[in-house]
Amino acid sequence: MALIETHDLRFVYGKGTPFEKVALDGVDISINEGEFIGVIGHTGSGKSTLVQLLNGLLRPESGSILLDGKDIWAKPKKIRNVRFEVGLVFQYPEYQLFEETVYKDIAFGPSNKGIKKKDELDQIIRTAAEFSGLKESLLEKSPFDLSGGEKRRAAIAGVIAMQPRVLILDEPTAGLDPKGRDRILDRISTYREKTGSTVLLVSHSMEDIARVADRVLVMNHGKVEMFDETKNIFKHGEHLAEIGLRVPQITQVFLELKRLGADVRTDVYTMDFAKGVALDFLRGGEKSEGGGQQ
Ligand code: ADP
């Protein structure tokens, strides 16, 4: 059974007002336990709306969301529990830090979830801080004294500390410099490897998605445009461009070589894999297996 499923999901902002806006319509997706899903789409395609529906922050206009086969809105009073199971890190989550110390901020979620034993809570907080790459010495500081990247990591730690089964991150690297972006992305990958959690990553960066996702969900005007394995998605460079997206640069290179008549594979989207494919091609081997797994 899938961990999360949506059926004919629809969401409308400002229903019945002159500003009514259908943000999602007819969305059917299915996500298995342990998958790393990348979510891409142009601005306004419905990505944020979808992830807020998945963790029960927004309620669908129609259609359903199943977690472990159960409709999350079957008992509306229990919707809070869904938010512990499906943890959502918002865009610019640092604006949600509000306690006097980073430690207390990270403790907020798990305490609310019902973890009261001090030792257990302490362990959870330290593990979450480690996963997000936050130095222990920062735990007793005020969140306001942290750098931009550190604040972001503190906010991510706060959601990881709830030990959600699904971790959703909405543009977690937005506004960070390339080094900061790589660090956060690496931490998320490690977290997923070590915990086996299901992760959804919303990102504008095709390079980021290519590096980490098993499957990619492409949203377009509130609908699912494609949902497939990463290598299959980036083969559709032209189609992605038509809907305002672009494939990773390295994929563009291979698509262009193909267009120029070279007999190369086009399902190439990471640098390591590309090196193997390019070397084999130069040696005269046609469409070889390249550098192994991407
Ligand atoms: P994305 O995350 O892909 O940028 P969103 O889910 O934020 O897309 O937005 C989907 C659509 O819903 C867009 O047309 C957007 O303008 C609209 N929308 C988003 N939030 C609101 C809101 N609070 N009120 C009205 N319309 C909104």
Boltz pocket constraint, residues with backbone or C-beta under 6 A from the ligand:
constraints:
  - pocket:
      binder: B
      contacts: [[A, 13], [A, 14], [A, 19], [A, 21], [A, 22], [A, 23], [A, 41], [A, 42], [A, 43], [A, 44], [A, 45], [A, 46], [A, 47], [A, 48], [A, 49], [A, 50]]
      max_distance: 6.0
